[in-house]
Amino acid sequence: MANFRTHLGVASVGGAAVAQAGWQAGQWGGWQSLVVAILVAFGGILPDIDADQSQAIRLIFNLLAVVAVVLAVLVLQHRVTPAYLFAACGGIYLGVRYLAGAIFARFTVHRGLWHSLLAASISGLSTAAISFSLLDQPERLAWIHGLAMTLGFVIHLMLDELYSVDLTGARFKRSFGTALKLFSWQSPGSALMLALISMHLLRWLPSFSVLRQLVMQGVALWH
């Protein structure tokens, strides 16, 4: 399978290309181009969150902890005292970085459910929900953020599948088909849980009509 540097490098290049193309087409401004590129790059390493003791999982949970603290500040800064906010942010950072990381490592396996299109969709929907409901971004921009995360995630899955093909020996490796799948048949309970989470996210998401319009614009630009 592709290593951490390959995933990050390819996703970063892909994110930069998409960000530049969207900016030149007038789909978003210069500042949002940077956001789109970062989200694609982060999505490109996110599937390896299930790889215990890997470089990716340490980086991912560090980043997630920082994002959680930023969101906590945005939500709580006008509701609690500075002392309580400081304590809450410290607890949130430690909880996400260490406790959530340990729990995730305990209940996931590499190339399992998190390497699937279902997980890619959940990641994109979660990103759109956070952008729209917590960061008060416009509906269209929130969906762009969600799509950028999903794109990076799918790039990762495709790279894993490409690296599962031995071109020199003209054969498929045992890992072929374990990344780019709809969901994991070995953990139907976990797949059902992710599906339920996606349904719960519906109330926090922007309008799907905006997403449909955005996709149609993208298709038109592609042609």
N, C-alpha and C positions, 0 to 999 in steps of 0.2 A: 504494500500500500504506500501511498505518497507520505512523506514525512512532514513534520511541522513546517519547516522552511518552505517546502514546495507549496503546501496549502496556503500559507500566508502570502507567499510571493505571487502565485497565480491569482488569488482572490484580490490582492491589492492592485494588480495590473488590470484585472477585469473591472474592479470598482472605479479606478481612475478613468478607464475608457468610457464606462457608462456615464459617470459624472460629467465628463467633458462633452460627450455627445448630447446629453440632456440639456446642459447649459447652452451649447451652441444652437440647439433647437428651440430654446426659449422655454423649456419645461420647468426650470428652476434657476435661481440666481447663483452667483459665485459662492456665497457662504454655504448655501445648501448643497452645492457640488461637493464641498469638503465633507459634509455630513453623510451624503450618499456614499462617497468613496469609503469612508470609515465603516459604515454599516455593512457594506459588501465585504470588506476585508475581515471584519469581526465575524460575520456569518460564515466566512470561509474557514475559520478554525473552530467554530462553535460545536460541530458534531463530535469533535474529539473531547468534549466535556466528559464523555464516558470512559476515557482512557486513563485508568488509575495511575497515579505517580508520573504522568507525562508532563512535558513542558507546557503543553496546551492547557491542561486542566488547571494548573497553577495560575497561568496568565488569565484565563477566562474568569475564574472565581475572584481574582484580584480586581479585574475590570468590573465584574458584576457587583462586587462589594462597593466600589467607588460610585457606580451608577445608583445603587440603592441609597447610599448616603446623600447624593445630590437630590434624588427624588424626595427623600425624607426632609431635607432642608426646605425644598420648595413647598411641600405640603404643610409642614409644621411651624415654619418660621414665624408666622403671625398668630399662632394658636397657643404656643407654650412659651415658658420663660427660657432665656438663653442657657441657663444651667441645665434645664431638662432637655433642651434640644441637643446640647453637647453630649449628655449622657446617652440619649436615644441614638444619636448618630454613631457613637462608639459601640454601643450594643449591636446596632444593625450591621456595622462593618464586620465585627467579630463573628456575628451569627451567620452572615452570608459567606464570609471568607473561609471560616473553619467548620462551623457546624453544618451548614448546608452542603459544603464540599464533601464532608465525611459521610453524610447521609446519602448524597448522590452516588458516591463511590461504592457505598455498601449495597445499593439496590439497583445498580446498572451494570451491564457488561458491554465491553467494547464490540462495536459492530452490531449491537442489539437494536432496540427500539429507537434509540436516538439517531441511528443512521437510517433514516427513512423519510419518505416524502411527508408522512403525517407529522413528524417532528419539525420538518422544514416549514410546514404550514402553521403549526402552533407558534413557532418562533416569529414568523412574519406577522401573525395576528396579534401576538403579545406586543411586538414592537409598535404596531399601528395603534393599539389600544393605549399604550403608555404615551405615545406621542400626542394622541388626540385628547384623551381624558385627563392625563396628569400634567402634560406640558402645554395644553391648550393650543396645539397647532391646528391650522386649518385642515379640513377633511382631506382635501387633495394631497396636501403635504404629508399628512399622517400615513396615507396609503402608500405614498412614494417611499417613506421610511420602511414600512413593512415589506414592500416588494424588494427593496435593496437588501434587507436582511435575508429574505427568502432566496434571493439570487445567489448571495454568497454561500448559503447553506447548500444549495443545489450544486454549485461549482465544486464544493468539497466532495459531495457524493459522487459526482461524475469522475472526478480525479481518482477517487478510490477504485472505481470500477475500471478505469483505464489502466491503472497499475495492477489490476488483477488479470490482465491479459499478457501472457508471455509471448511476445512477438518473435523472439529468436527460436523458441521451440514450437511456435504455432499451436499453443494450447491455452486453456483457461486454468488459472490457479484456483485453489480451493476457496479462496475468499471471493471469487466472482459471484455477483448477485447478492452479496450481504450488505451492500451500502445503498444502492439506488432501488429501494423497494418501497411498497406502499406503507407497510408496517411490519412489525416482527410477529411471525406466526408462533414463535416460541414464547411470547409473553402477551397473550391476548388480553389479560387483565390490565396490564399497563397501557396497552393500546386503547382500551375502552376508557381508561382514566383520562388519557390525553384528549380523546374525543369529547368527553364530558367537560373538560377544561375549555375546549374550543367553543362549546355551546355556551358556557358561562361568560365567555369573553364577548358574546354578541352585544350585550348591553353597553359595553364600553367602546365599541368600534364605531368608526365613521360610517356613513351611509354606503351601502354596497353599490348604489347607482353611481356614486362618484368613482368607485373602483372600476366599474364597468366602462365608464367614459374614459378613464385613464388608460385602461388596457386597449381600448379601441384606438385611442390616439397613438399609443405605442405601436400597434400593428400598422396603422396608416403611415407612420414615420418610417417603419422598417421597409415598407414597400415603396 
